[in-house]
Amino acid sequence: MANSKRELFQKRRMRVRNKLRKLNNGRPRLSVHRSSKNIFVQVIDDAQGRTLAAASTLEADLGLKGKNNKEAAAKVGAEIAARAKAAGVEEVLFDRGGFLFHGRVKALAEAAREGGLKF
């Protein structure tokens, strides 16, 4: 019988994560999570196991609560780039999780690149 949507998502997510582990070279990971109402992003240092910077549409100062479109994703991407640079991070690995690099995830990535992050 065919796998469920959730199982297929988990397989994609682990496939991406395992490829990133091989390419790591000490760089932090820019992890993206997209829900139906919000988008979340974190810069994670896997060696130390801590989050260096984070941003989401839930933050009041961004004014995007409950918005989950390309414009909101672009604002979150620009914000995470600024926060990562303030934390001293220039280069990251982009972890799209099990999500396709399309639409909101792509808009976030492009905005983070424009903000100065290299990946």
N, C-alpha and C positions, 0 to 999 in steps of 0.2 A: 504494500500500500504506500501511497505517496506521503512524503513528510509534510507536517503541518507548516504553516507560514512562519510560526515562531521558531521551529527547528531549523528551517532554511535560513532565517535571519541569524540565528546563533552560529550556524556553520560559516556564513559569510563573514560574520564578525570575528570569529576565531581565525579564519584564513587570513584576513587582513592583519590582525594583531600578531600572528606568528611571522608573517613576512616582515613586519616592522621590527620585531625582536632581532631578526637576522641583520637588519640594516642599521641598527641603533647607533653604535659608535658614541655613546654617551650623550646623545642629544635628547632633550625632552620631547614629549609627545603632545600634540595638539589634538585632543579628543573631543569629538562632536557627538551630541545626542539630540535627537529631534523627536518631539512628541507632537500630538495633534494640535496643541495650543501654544507651545513654547519651544525655544531652541536654547541649548546649553552648550558651553564650550569651556574646556579646562586645559591649561598647560601643566602637564604632569611629569615630574622627574621620577622615573621608575627605579633608578638606582637607590634613591633615598626613600621612595615611597611617599612623596608629598606633592601637594598641588602648589605650583608657583604662582599661578594667576587663573582667574575664572571670570566669566561673564555670562549673562543670560538675559532673556527678555523679561524675566520676573523682577529685575532690579528697578526700583522706583526712579532712580536718577536718569535712566535711559528712556523712560516714558513709553515703554513698549509692552506693558503687561497684557498678556492675552493675545498679542499679535504674533502671528507666525507666517510671515510672507517673505518674499525676497528682500524687500527694503529693510525689514526688521533684522533679517539675517546679516545683511551687509553692515548695519550699524553695530551689531554684536561683534562681527568680524573686525571692524575698525577698532572697537573698544578693547578687544582681547589683544590686538597687536600693540596698542599703546600700553596696556598693563604688562604685557610680556617684556616689552622693551624697558619699562620702568623696573622690572625685576631682573634685568640683565640678560634676557634671553633674546638671541638674534636668529638662531636656526632651530627649527623644530621638525619633527616628522608628523605628517598629517594623518591622523587616524579617523577615518570616516565611519568606523564601526561597521555595521551591516547595511548602512544606507548607501544608495547609489550616489556617485559624484554627479549630481544633476540638481537643478532647481535651487532650493534653499541652501543645501550643503555647498554647492558650487559658488553661490553668491557670497557665503561666509568666507570661503577659502580665498576668493579673489579679493575681497575687502581686506583680509588679513595680509595678503601679499602686498597690496597697495599701501598698507600701513607700515610695511617694512620688515615683516617676518619672511624668512627664507625657507622654503620647502619645495 
